[in-house]
Amino acid sequence: MRVVEGGRAEGRFVVQRLGRALGWVRARSVPMVHVAVAITFLVGTLIGALMLRTQMVSNAFEMSAIESNIGRLTQDVQEEQARLDKLQASLPQKATDLGMVPQSTSVTIDLNGYQPPKADGAK
């Protein structure tokens, strides 16, 4: 077991590990271009995943705000509908107060035999 104290020893240890990793890569038959492409792909994938997650969180906040707004508007519509129902219920009493009387019979208009007037110049 090795106890390392101080930043220098830790720094040397990291550099030694990195040197061994680079030596291993050089000893392999895989060209450095392939390794660079793989690392670039991994970094690009990580950045893409972070951007996607950020967009999803943003959309979630926007959806929450929209749902809140819809709830508030639904409540407003229900309040206005209750007010309209109350006004419609009081309409007969207001008409009576103004001296109006309900109609006792129904009125119908017979349009059988009706002919519209002819336009000017038409025969």
VENRAJO-V123086 format. One line per field, one symbol per residue. ss: DSSP state (2 for helix, 1 for strand, 0 for the rest). phi: phi as a letter, one per 20 degrees, with the letter a starting at -180 (. if undefined). A space follows every 50 residues. Layout:
ss->???
phi->???
This chain:
ss->00000022222222222222222222200002222222222222222222 22222222222222222222222222222222222222222222222000 00000000000000000000000
phi->.dddcnffffffffffffffffffffffefffffffffffffffffffff fffffffffffffffffffffffffffffffffffffffefffffffenf dffecedcdeefnfcffeffned
